[in-house]
Amino acid sequence: MDPCLNIAVVEDHEALRLITVEALQSRGHRVTGVESAECLQEALGNQSLDLVVVDVNLPGENGVSLARRLKQSHPDLGVIVVSVRNRLDDKLGAYECGADLYLTKPVSVEELCAAAAALGKRLQRASHPTPQGFSLDLKQMRLRGPSGETSLTAQDATLLAALVRAPGQRLETWQLLEQLGWLDSSGKMALEVPVSRLRRKFTLVGATGNPLIAIRKHGYQLGCAVVID
């Protein structure tokens, strides 16, 4: 399903502006149409924007200047520039000023709506990145992640499975030692070797952060999402 976007259409040609606004609204977007850059802030008030469709030839501030200004203040805003100008220099200038897409008029409403939907999905993925996911295969004693898989020792698998199953994915030192059968060992120092080994294996399969977070005077907590297969 396409994301529902807050869109502003900045177009001084009234009939074209109305057609564009209605087409985007018919796709489920919330759309505001204005005739100039100067009218944009007044029309929006405190409303935030996901995407702006802006014509180059506007009365007052032109569309390229508006695109530059909007991108400087809102780097995550999507900008689609539309223009009758089809020279390469015009397109490159618009992209240098922050345009994400440059469409040459006449643009069909179907193409414009498709472009808005595609750009909206891209912006949505960028602002909500997919979290790293890992899986623990207890039967085959393997850890799998975005970059591949690696084998685990019995200690590795026991330690990781205990953390995955724990409330909040956190366990105290004595609980982890109990899982490993090491209650008579020298406390947290005994865990340093298996924890360090498990961290290295997470790195091998694609972890970029700290997968096992040491909690001072407590124990350890998982720092990434792990499921048990």
N, C-alpha and C positions, 0 to 999 in steps of 0.2 A: 504494500500500500504506500502511495506517495505521501510524504510528510505534509501536514497543513502548515503553510508559511504565512508570516506577516509580510506583505509585499506593498511597496509603493511604486506607482507608475508615474514617471515625470515626463509628460508629453504635452506640448502646446497645441497640437492639432486635436480639437475637441472630439470629433467623430472617432478618430483613431484611438484616442485615450479611452473613450467609453467602451469601444469594442474590446480593447485589451483588458480593461478592468473586468468586464462581464465574462470574458473567456476564462480568465484566471479564477474568478469567483466560482464559476461553474465547475471547476476542478477542486473546490473545497478550500481555497485559500482565502485569507482575510486581506482585502485589497483596498488601498486608498489611492485615488487618482488626483494628481495636481498638475497645474499647467506650467509651473516654473520651479526652479531651485529655491527661490525666495519664499514660495508658498509651502514648501515641504515641511519645515519645522512647525509652522503655524497649524498645519493640518494634522500633524502627528501628535503634537503636545509631548507627553511623556511616554507615548507608546514606543516600544522597541521594534526594530525591523530585522527580518531575516534576509531580505532580498530587495533590491531596488532595480527597476527597469527604467533606464534613462535614455532619452533622445539626446543627440549631440547638439543640434541646433535649437537652443532654447532662448527665449527672451531673457535678458539679464545674464546671469552666470551660465556658461555653457555646460553641457553634460559631462565633458571630460574633466573640467575643473571641479564639478560637483562630485564626480566619482573619486577624484584624488582626495578631496576634503573628507568625504565619508569614510574612505578606507583608512585615512590617517587617524580618525577618531574612533572608528569601529573596524578593526582589522579582520574580524570574523564575518563581516557583512558580505553577502553575495552581491555582485554588481554585473548586470547585463546591460551593455551599451548597444543601442540600435541607431543606425544612421544610414542615410542615402550615400554617404561617402564610402567608396569601396577601394580607395588607394591603399597600398600596403603601409605607407607612412602613417596614414590616419589610424589604421588598425594597431600598428605597433605603438603609436603614441598613447592610444587608449589603454592598451595592456600595461604599458609602463606606468600609467596613472592609477592602476588598480583594478581595471576591468577583468572579470573572470571569463566573460564571453563577449564577443563582438558579433552582432548579427546585422547583415546588410538589408536595408529596406528595398523592396517591400518584403516583410516577414509575415508568413501565414500565422494565424493564431495557434494553429496546431503545433507548428515548430516552436513558437515562443513558449507555449505551455509545457512542451516536452523538455525544452532547455531549462525552464524554471524548476521542473520536477527533478531533473538529473542533477542540477547544481544544488538543489535543496538536500538531496540524499547525500551528496558528497560533503556538504557542510555539516550535516547531521552526524556523519561518521567521524568527521574530524573533531567535533566537539564532544562526542561520546565514543571514544575509542573502545574497541573490543578488548575486554580484559584478557590477560594471559591465562590460559587454562592448561592444567596438567592433570594427568590421570595415573593412578597407581594400580597396576595389575598384580594382585597378590598371588595368583596362581603361577604366573610366569616370572614373578619377582622382577618386574620392570617398571621404570618410570618413563612416561611419555609426555612430550611437550611440543611447543611450536617448531622446534628445530630437530626433532627426532626422538629417539628413545635410548635408554641405557639400562644395564642390569643393576640390580640391587643386591646387597647382602641381606641375610636374615635380620641383622640388626637394623639396617637401613629401613627395610620394609616395616618392621615392628614399630620403630620410632615414628615413622611417617604415618602409618595407619592409626596409631594412638592419637596423634595430633589431629588428624582429619576427623576422627570420631568424637573428639572431646568438645564439650560446650564452649563456644567461642573459639574453637580450635586452639586452645591454650591449656597447658598443663604445668603443674609445679614440678620442680626438680625431682622430688621424691617419687612423684607419680611416674615420671619417665624412667627413673631408675628401677622402679618396681616392674614396669613393663618389660624391661631388659633383664630382670632377675639380678640386679646389681645393688640391692638395698644395703649390702654390707660394704659397698665401695666408698671411695673418698669424695662423695658428694658431687657437686656440679663439675668438678674437674674431670671426672670420669666420662662426662657426656661430650667433652670438647672434641674428641677424636671422631665419634660417629656423626656429630652435628656438622663438623667441618667437611667430612666426606660427603654427607648428604647435600650440603650447599654446593659443592663442586659438581655433583651430578645434576642438580637443578640447572646450573650454569650450562652444562653440556647440552641440555635439551631445550635451552632457550630462555632461561630466567634472566631478567635484567636488573631486578631489584634484590632485596634480601629475602630469601624464601623462608628462613627460620630466624625469627627475631628474638634475641635474648632480652628477657625482662628482668631487670635488676631486682635481686632478692626474691625472685619468684620462680621463673623457669623459662619456657620458650613458647612462642606463638607462631603459627603459620602466617607468612606474609604474602601468600598467593593462593589462588583458588585451586584446590585439588579434589578430584572425585575418585572413588574407588570402583574399579571395574569389577 
